[in-house]
């Protein structure tokens, strides 16, 4: 019986992390500034490619470079849920390892969800690459780090936004 309770305790995040995450969050940057940040991230990556394929590479990367000015996170002992004001959302149980996720483009990718004392990490992995989003909670602030990776890229392209808890 002790083994079952220990396993359940390890499969759920700490209460402090649940409380820190569960809120509505507003980005410190305006949507226009956020767009400039992700555009700059996309622009940096193709510079490593030959000139003739840079435009094609940017076109492939741009749909992955998304941002959310206002984010609502609901975390419980059993589930994680995040929703952007643009209507995109993601929900899943904390436990369960890798799970299939149907993207808005209609492709299925693998998703994993992990955490430590202050950070929740959400990973999506498809055939052509993946996306990792770290949500780090620091009091009334949340720092979101995003990395897009692919074997076709010389290095991941990344960006970061800081959010404030909405009162």
Helices and strands as residue ranges (DSSP letters): H 2-11, H 15-21, E 23-27, H 31-45, G 46-48, H 51-62, E 70-75, E 79-84, E 89-93, E 99-102, E 108-115, E 119-125, E 130-138, E 141-149, E 157-165
